[in-house]
Amino acid sequence: MSRSMAITEAEKMRQLAVVRRLEAAGFRAWPASSTGFDGTWAVRVTASFPAKRLNSVNPLDPSDNSDIPSRLQRAAKTFAEHGRSIMVRQSPLAPPDLVAHLDEKGWSRFDESLVMTADLDSLDLAGQVDRIPIRDMSRYVEASLAVHERAAALRSGLTGVLESIRPPTGLFIRENKDGSPVAVALAIHDNDLAGLLDVAVHRTERQRGVGRDLVKTALRYTAHKGAKTAWVQVEADNAAGLSLYRSLGFNEAYRYVYRAPPGGGA
């Protein structure tokens, strides 16, 4: 093996190690109600809340490529038992043979997202007022449902997800003058990592700097707690979100995309 090939392979392994760490942090930050493993494929199911990250097959080892059709069928059965259709969350950890199989069988690609990271010490967070997170989870749940314009029927499911988060969590809300919520964010402090989740601004309040203010507030909170690296997941078609995080100093670490079979079966 030439020196250049060795360097390339070493760099690839380093990148996969980063992906594995951020994927694990993401699972801890947004836990599914049930996670089963078929080899190194994590089958995450949450019947009470429809988030794709909580209801998908997540392959975690590029070399785990045996018996692909049967494993997809088993996963599809598991999802069907919970009233869900199978989805695969395809990250750089997905085996190339699995990706080729999904392509061959006509599985669609949708909702591509970027995982972005930033060194907290390098971010300019000056000028932000230190605001402490709220403690009232039910208040946060109501605010999140309102800002995302989600159905009230999801209240119990979202509450269950939040109550299952084990790392220290900061719940942040912005309200307008009449007390109505206009923005929300979760800040997850997981050792030296800080994850931002559920970040949203109500559609009537966008382009006013509310999101930037809330994100910087949450990042300051995690930095004060000792976090060194921040991460966030942003959908590729969210131009405003990508612009915000890039302007703050975040860079792309990797991407993932969801895959679904034609007709919803495996």
Buried (B, 14 or more C-beta within 10 A) or exposed (E): EEEEEEEEEEEEEEEBEBBBBBBBBBBBBBBBBBBBEBBBBBBBBBBBBEBBBBBBBBBBBBEBBEEBEEBBBBBBEBBBEEEBBBBBBBBBBBBEBBBEBBEEBEBEEEBEBBBBBBEBEEBEBEEBEEBEBEEEBEEBBBBBBBBBEBEEEBBEBBBBBBEEBEBEBBBBBBEEEEEEBBBBBBBBBBEEBBBBBBBBBBEEBBEEEBBBBBBBBBBBBBBEEEBEBBBBBBEBEEEEBBEBBBEBBBEBBBBBBBBBBEEEEB
